[in-house]
Amino acid sequence: MQKFRTFSLLLAFSLLFSLAGPGAQALEEPERLSAQAVLLVDLDSGLVLYERNADQQRSPASLTKIMTILLALEAAERGEVSLDDPVTAGPDCRSGMRDDSSSVGIRAGEQMSLRDLLYCAAVASGNDACNVIAAYLAGSIPGFVERMNERAAELGCSQTHFVDPNGLSYDDLTSARDLYLITREALRHPAFRELCDTRAYTVPATNQQGERQLKSSNALIAPDGFYGAGYLYEGAHGVKTGYTRAAGYCLISTAERNGMRLLAIVLGCDGPLLSGGEEYRNFSDTIRLYDWAFAHFSRRSLLQPELPAAQAEIAFALGDPRVGLLPVDELSLPLPDEIPPGSEDLRIQLFDGNLIAPVRAGEVLGQAQLYRDGTLLATVLLVADRSVPRCYWDYIAHFAF
């Protein structure tokens, strides 16, 4: 087992990761949120900026479609299918759907490409398109749902259980944190980012119907969609909207400003079909979250690969025994602007077994760990900035005597 020893590093700058520190005023939480569950995450670091009931099981409505689209794209990347494959809708294409369900009007026997079906699911939230995708990829809708749950477990989801590929069932269950894990994986695929960021799409004519004009249901990016222009947000991108009476109004989206890429998840929001009001709170809640984060946080670089984080002394060195410890990656996190610098830990751990000459430039000698209130936030390996040869006389003399 590799042994290491830990010491605190005194920096020329201070690190503060908590929303309140000694002598500092607490950062006020976002105001007037109707969402029953919220998660706001910095995409680059994974740091949670705000959460409420993030592990509470809730119905996700059409946010379920993110998993359906992810599985289709993964199958295409493995070469099992092609996005250009012609897919014929079976008699189960409207399975589980009600008359008022979101639909692109697919008919049994109608044929379109897998790519077009994915646009129908992502842009227009077509429940029928998801049924067709599921049956094509797995041979049956129930078989596909099994794959959905298997993939959720692989991603570390602990509160998720899908029963359909589109989110219509009230028995679909997940949590904001699980949806983050699924969405984070989906966003790694360029095709997914293109799908969920599409404002309008034309589906070519099929063997049964003329071309379809699709418009995004995400009012943060689509001012001419169903929800109108009142929620357009600068720097916003997809991901997916959702609504059922059980789930309330839901939204997963991303936004970029000032070097920060944030992902917001709001579940169980209020809206016209629930309260009779005019405001769609999934959009307005999300805007309040982003405004709050961009007003109070900014990204700061804490460790840079070209700057030593500390120094270590190498035993039995020939010449200067000191080497600089270079981070292998940059570490940057969004930190609150309102709070003055504090005294959070950056702990340097040196691996004892690696501190004996000879040492090669680039050899791992330890790691830097960032903590907040005793919780580990990030780990970065530290490597030697130069080679250190061994003084064999000192080495032999040490063990001889």
C-alpha positions as CSV (number, residue, x, y, z in Angstrom):
1,M,0.0,0.0,0.0
2,Q,1.3,3.4,-0.9
3,K,1.9,5.7,2.0
4,F,1.6,9.4,2.0
5,R,1.9,12.3,4.4
6,T,-0.2,15.4,4.4
7,F,0.6,19.0,5.1
8,S,-1.3,22.3,4.6
9,L,0.0,24.5,1.9
10,L,0.2,28.3,2.6
11,L,-0.6,30.1,-0.5
12,A,-0.2,33.7,-1.7
13,F,-4.0,33.6,-2.2
14,S,-6.8,32.2,-0.1
15,L,-9.4,29.7,-1.1
16,L,-13.0,30.0,-0.1
17,F,-15.6,27.4,-1.2
18,S,-18.3,27.7,1.4
19,L,-21.2,30.2,1.0
20,A,-20.3,31.6,4.3
21,G,-17.0,32.0,6.1
22,P,-15.7,33.4,9.3
23,G,-16.6,37.1,9.5
24,A,-18.4,36.9,6.1
25,Q,-22.0,37.4,5.4
26,A,-23.9,34.3,4.1
27,L,-24.7,34.4,0.4
28,E,-28.4,34.7,0.0
29,E,-30.2,31.9,-1.8
30,P,-32.0,32.3,-5.0
31,E,-35.4,33.9,-4.4
32,R,-39.0,33.0,-5.4
33,L,-38.4,29.6,-6.7
34,S,-41.5,27.4,-7.1
35,A,-39.6,24.2,-8.0
36,Q,-39.9,21.3,-5.7
37,A,-36.4,20.1,-6.5
38,V,-33.5,22.1,-7.8
39,L,-29.9,21.4,-8.8
40,L,-27.5,24.0,-10.2
41,V,-24.0,22.6,-11.2
42,D,-20.9,24.0,-12.7
43,L,-20.4,21.7,-15.7
44,D,-16.6,22.0,-15.9
45,S,-15.8,21.1,-12.3
46,G,-19.0,19.3,-11.2
47,L,-19.3,21.7,-8.2
48,V,-22.8,22.1,-7.0
49,L,-23.6,25.8,-6.6
50,Y,-27.2,25.3,-5.3
51,E,-29.4,22.4,-4.5
52,R,-32.8,21.7,-2.9
53,N,-34.3,18.2,-2.6
54,A,-31.9,17.1,-5.2
55,D,-32.2,13.4,-4.1
56,Q,-35.9,13.4,-3.8
57,Q,-37.7,10.9,-6.1
58,R,-40.0,12.7,-8.5
59,S,-41.7,12.1,-11.8
60,P,-39.5,13.4,-14.6
61,A,-42.1,13.7,-17.4
62,S,-40.4,14.2,-20.8
63,L,-37.0,14.6,-19.2
64,T,-37.1,10.8,-19.6
65,K,-36.4,11.3,-23.3
66,I,-32.8,12.3,-22.5
67,M,-32.1,8.7,-21.7
68,T,-33.9,7.4,-24.8
69,I,-31.8,9.8,-27.0
70,L,-28.6,8.9,-25.2
71,L,-29.1,5.2,-25.8
72,A,-29.8,5.7,-29.5
73,L,-26.7,7.8,-30.0
74,E,-24.5,5.3,-28.1
75,A,-25.9,2.5,-30.3
76,A,-25.0,4.5,-33.3
77,E,-21.5,5.2,-32.0
78,R,-21.0,1.5,-31.4
79,G,-22.0,0.8,-35.1
80,E,-25.0,-1.2,-34.1
81,V,-27.3,1.2,-36.0
82,S,-26.9,4.3,-38.3
83,L,-28.6,7.6,-37.8
84,D,-29.6,7.3,-41.5
85,D,-31.3,3.9,-41.0
86,P,-34.9,3.9,-42.3
87,V,-37.2,3.0,-39.4
88,T,-40.8,1.8,-39.8
89,A,-43.3,2.6,-37.1
90,G,-45.0,-0.4,-35.7
91,P,-48.5,-0.8,-34.3
92,D,-47.2,0.1,-30.9
93,C,-46.1,3.6,-31.9
94,R,-48.8,5.2,-29.8
95,S,-48.4,2.9,-26.8
96,G,-49.3,4.6,-23.5
97,M,-50.3,7.8,-25.2
98,R,-53.4,9.9,-24.5
99,D,-55.1,12.1,-26.9
100,D,-53.5,15.2,-25.4
101,S,-50.0,13.7,-25.4
102,S,-47.2,15.5,-27.2
103,S,-47.0,13.9,-30.6
104,V,-45.6,14.4,-34.1
105,G,-48.5,12.4,-35.6
106,I,-46.5,9.2,-36.6
107,R,-48.7,6.5,-38.0
108,A,-48.2,2.8,-38.0
109,G,-46.3,1.8,-41.1
110,E,-44.8,5.3,-41.6
111,Q,-41.1,5.4,-42.3
112,M,-38.5,8.0,-41.5
113,S,-34.8,8.0,-40.6
114,L,-33.6,7.4,-37.1
115,R,-32.0,10.8,-37.2
116,D,-35.4,12.4,-37.9
117,L,-37.0,10.4,-35.2
118,L,-34.4,11.8,-32.7
119,Y,-35.2,15.3,-33.8
120,C,-38.9,14.6,-33.3
121,A,-38.1,13.4,-29.8
122,A,-35.6,16.2,-28.8
123,V,-37.2,19.2,-30.5
124,A,-40.9,18.5,-30.5
125,S,-40.9,16.1,-27.6
126,G,-42.8,13.5,-29.6
127,N,-43.8,10.6,-27.4
128,D,-44.7,8.6,-30.5
129,A,-41.2,9.1,-31.8
130,C,-39.7,7.7,-28.6
131,N,-41.9,4.6,-28.9
132,V,-40.7,4.0,-32.4
133,I,-37.0,4.5,-31.4
134,A,-37.4,2.1,-28.5
135,A,-38.9,-0.7,-30.6
136,Y,-36.3,-0.3,-33.3
137,L,-33.3,-0.4,-31.0
138,A,-34.4,-3.2,-28.7
139,G,-37.1,-5.1,-30.6
140,S,-39.8,-4.0,-28.2
141,I,-40.6,-1.1,-25.9
142,P,-40.3,-3.2,-22.7
143,G,-37.0,-4.5,-23.8
144,F,-35.7,-0.9,-24.4
145,V,-37.0,0.2,-21.0
146,E,-34.8,-2.6,-19.4
147,R,-31.8,-1.1,-21.2
148,M,-32.8,2.4,-19.9
149,N,-32.7,1.2,-16.3
150,E,-29.5,-0.8,-16.8
151,R,-27.8,2.3,-18.2
152,A,-29.1,4.5,-15.4
153,A,-27.5,2.0,-12.9
154,E,-24.2,2.1,-14.8
155,L,-24.2,5.9,-14.5
156,G,-24.6,5.7,-10.7
157,C,-28.3,6.6,-10.6
158,S,-29.8,5.5,-7.3
159,Q,-33.3,7.0,-7.4
160,T,-34.2,6.2,-11.0
161,H,-36.7,3.7,-12.4
162,F,-38.1,4.1,-15.9
163,V,-41.3,2.3,-17.1
164,D,-41.5,3.9,-20.6
165,P,-39.2,5.6,-23.1
166,N,-41.0,9.0,-23.1
167,G,-42.0,9.9,-19.5
168,L,-45.8,9.7,-19.9
169,S,-46.3,7.3,-17.1
170,Y,-46.6,8.7,-13.6
171,D,-44.6,5.6,-12.5
172,D,-41.4,6.9,-14.0
173,L,-39.2,8.1,-11.1
174,T,-35.9,9.7,-10.8
175,S,-34.2,12.6,-8.9
176,A,-32.6,15.9,-9.9
177,R,-29.1,14.4,-9.1
178,D,-29.7,11.3,-11.2
179,L,-30.9,13.5,-14.1
180,Y,-27.7,15.4,-13.8
181,L,-25.7,12.2,-14.1
182,I,-27.7,11.1,-17.2
183,T,-27.6,14.6,-18.8
184,R,-23.9,15.0,-18.1
185,E,-23.2,11.8,-20.0
186,A,-25.5,12.8,-22.9
187,L,-23.8,16.2,-23.2
188,R,-20.5,14.4,-23.9
189,H,-21.9,13.5,-27.3
190,P,-21.7,16.3,-29.9
191,A,-24.8,14.9,-31.7
192,F,-26.8,15.2,-28.5
193,R,-25.8,18.9,-28.0
194,E,-26.8,19.6,-31.6
195,L,-30.2,17.9,-31.1
196,C,-31.1,19.7,-27.9
197,D,-29.9,23.0,-29.1
198,T,-32.0,23.0,-32.3
199,R,-34.6,25.7,-32.4
200,A,-36.4,24.5,-35.5
201,Y,-36.2,21.4,-37.8
202,T,-37.9,20.2,-40.9
203,V,-38.7,16.5,-41.2
204,P,-38.8,15.5,-44.8
205,A,-41.9,14.0,-46.3
206,T,-42.4,10.3,-45.6
207,N,-44.2,7.4,-47.3
208,Q,-47.4,8.5,-45.6
209,Q,-47.2,12.3,-44.8
210,G,-45.7,15.5,-46.0
211,E,-42.9,17.3,-44.4
212,R,-43.2,18.4,-40.7
213,Q,-42.0,21.7,-39.3
214,L,-40.8,21.2,-35.7
215,K,-40.2,24.0,-33.2
216,S,-38.3,23.7,-29.9
217,S,-40.3,23.6,-26.7
218,N,-37.5,25.3,-24.8
219,A,-38.5,28.9,-24.5
220,L,-35.0,29.8,-23.2
221,I,-33.7,29.4,-26.7
222,A,-36.8,29.5,-29.0
223,P,-38.8,32.8,-28.8
224,D,-41.2,31.6,-31.5
225,G,-42.2,28.4,-29.8
226,F,-45.4,27.5,-27.9
227,Y,-44.4,29.4,-24.8
228,G,-43.6,32.7,-26.5
229,A,-40.7,35.1,-26.4
230,G,-40.8,36.2,-22.8
231,Y,-38.3,33.6,-21.5
232,L,-35.4,34.0,-24.0
233,Y,-32.1,33.9,-22.1
234,E,-28.7,35.1,-23.4
235,G,-26.2,32.3,-23.4
236,A,-28.7,29.5,-22.9
237,H,-28.7,26.1,-24.6
238,G,-30.9,23.0,-24.5
239,V,-31.6,20.5,-22.9
240,K,-35.2,19.4,-22.4
241,T,-38.6,20.5,-21.2
242,G,-41.2,18.3,-19.5
243,Y,-44.7,18.4,-18.1
244,T,-47.3,16.1,-16.7
245,R,-49.7,16.8,-13.9
246,A,-47.8,14.5,-11.6
247,A,-44.4,15.9,-12.5
248,G,-45.3,19.6,-12.8
249,Y,-43.4,21.8,-15.2
250,C,-39.8,20.6,-15.5
251,L,-36.7,21.8,-17.4
252,I,-33.0,20.9,-17.8
253,S,-30.9,23.5,-19.5
254,T,-27.4,24.9,-19.7
255,A,-26.1,28.5,-19.9
256,E,-22.7,30.0,-20.6
257,R,-21.3,33.4,-19.5
258,N,-18.0,34.8,-18.4
259,G,-16.2,31.5,-18.6
260,M,-18.7,29.6,-16.6
261,R,-20.8,26.7,-18.0
262,L,-23.8,25.9,-15.8
263,L,-26.4,23.2,-15.8
264,A,-29.8,23.9,-14.1
265,I,-32.4,21.3,-13.3
266,V,-35.8,22.3,-11.9
267,L,-38.6,19.8,-11.2
268,G,-42.1,20.2,-10.0
269,C,-42.6,23.9,-11.0
270,D,-45.9,25.7,-11.0
271,G,-47.6,26.8,-14.2
272,P,-50.9,27.6,-16.0
273,L,-52.2,24.0,-16.1
274,L,-51.6,23.6,-12.4
275,S,-52.5,27.0,-10.8
276,G,-54.2,28.8,-13.6
277,G,-51.6,31.6,-13.7
278,E,-49.9,32.8,-16.8
279,E,-46.2,32.2,-15.8
280,Y,-44.4,29.0,-16.8
281,R,-42.3,28.7,-13.7
282,N,-39.9,26.1,-15.0
283,F,-38.5,28.8,-17.3
284,S,-38.7,31.7,-14.8
285,D,-37.2,29.6,-12.0
286,T,-34.3,28.7,-14.3
287,I,-33.7,32.3,-15.2
288,R,-33.6,33.3,-11.6
289,L,-31.1,30.5,-10.9
290,Y,-28.8,31.6,-13.7
291,D,-29.1,35.3,-12.9
292,W,-28.3,34.5,-9.2
293,A,-25.2,32.4,-10.2
294,F,-23.8,34.8,-12.8
295,A,-24.3,37.7,-10.4
296,H,-22.6,36.1,-7.4
297,F,-20.0,33.7,-8.8
298,S,-17.0,33.9,-11.1
299,R,-14.5,31.3,-12.2
300,R,-11.1,31.5,-10.5
301,S,-8.0,29.5,-11.5
302,L,-6.6,27.8,-8.4
303,L,-3.9,25.5,-9.7
304,Q,-2.1,25.8,-13.1
305,P,0.1,23.1,-14.7
306,E,2.9,25.6,-15.3
307,L,3.1,26.8,-11.7
308,P,4.4,24.6,-8.9
309,A,1.8,24.1,-6.1
310,A,4.6,23.3,-3.6
311,Q,8.1,21.9,-3.3
312,A,9.3,18.5,-2.1
313,E,12.7,17.4,-0.9
314,I,14.1,14.2,-2.5
315,A,16.3,11.9,-0.3
316,F,19.8,10.9,-1.6
317,A,19.7,13.6,-4.3
318,L,22.8,14.5,-6.2
319,G,22.9,18.3,-6.0
320,D,19.8,20.3,-5.2
321,P,17.3,18.0,-3.5
322,R,14.3,20.3,-4.1
323,V,11.8,19.8,-6.9
324,G,8.7,21.7,-7.7
325,L,5.3,19.9,-7.7
326,L,3.4,20.7,-10.8
327,P,-0.4,20.0,-11.1
328,V,-1.1,17.7,-14.1
329,D,-4.3,19.7,-14.8
330,E,-5.6,23.1,-14.3
331,L,-8.0,23.4,-11.4
332,S,-10.6,26.2,-11.6
333,L,-13.8,26.5,-9.7
334,P,-16.6,29.1,-9.6
335,L,-16.3,31.0,-6.3
336,P,-18.6,33.6,-4.7
337,D,-17.7,37.2,-5.5
338,E,-19.5,38.6,-2.4
339,I,-17.4,36.7,0.1
340,P,-13.9,37.9,1.0
341,P,-11.1,35.3,0.7
342,G,-11.1,32.8,3.6
343,S,-9.0,29.9,4.8
344,E,-10.3,26.7,3.2
345,D,-7.9,23.8,2.9
346,L,-5.7,22.9,-0.1
347,R,-4.0,19.8,1.3
348,I,-0.8,18.5,-0.3
349,Q,-0.2,14.7,0.0
350,L,3.3,13.5,-0.7
351,F,3.7,9.8,-1.5
352,D,6.6,8.7,0.7
353,G,7.7,5.9,-1.5
354,N,8.3,8.3,-4.4
355,L,10.6,10.8,-2.6
356,I,13.8,8.9,-3.0
357,A,16.2,9.7,-5.9
358,P,16.4,9.1,-8.7
359,V,13.3,11.0,-9.7
360,R,12.2,11.6,-13.3
361,A,10.7,14.8,-14.6
362,G,6.9,14.2,-14.8
363,E,7.0,11.4,-12.1
364,V,3.9,11.5,-9.8
365,L,5.1,12.5,-6.3
366,G,1.8,13.3,-4.7
367,Q,-1.6,15.0,-5.0
368,A,-3.4,18.2,-4.1
369,Q,-6.8,17.9,-2.6
370,L,-9.3,20.7,-2.2
371,Y,-11.8,20.6,0.7
372,R,-14.8,22.5,1.8
373,D,-16.2,22.0,5.3
374,G,-14.4,18.7,5.5
375,T,-15.8,17.5,2.1
376,L,-13.4,16.7,-0.7
377,L,-14.1,18.8,-3.8
378,A,-11.3,17.9,-6.2
379,T,-8.0,16.0,-6.5
380,V,-5.2,16.8,-8.8
381,L,-2.0,14.7,-9.2
382,L,1.3,16.5,-8.7
383,V,4.4,15.6,-10.7
384,A,8.1,16.5,-10.4
385,D,9.1,19.6,-12.5
386,R,12.6,18.2,-13.2
387,S,14.7,15.1,-12.9
388,V,16.9,14.5,-9.7
389,P,19.8,12.0,-10.0
390,R,20.8,9.8,-7.1
391,C,24.0,10.4,-5.0
392,Y,25.0,6.8,-4.7
393,W,27.6,7.5,-2.0
394,D,25.0,9.0,0.3
395,Y,22.6,6.1,-0.6
396,I,25.1,3.4,0.1
397,A,26.4,5.1,3.2
398,H,22.9,5.4,4.7
399,F,22.1,1.8,4.4
400,A,25.7,0.6,5.3
401,F,25.8,2.4,8.6
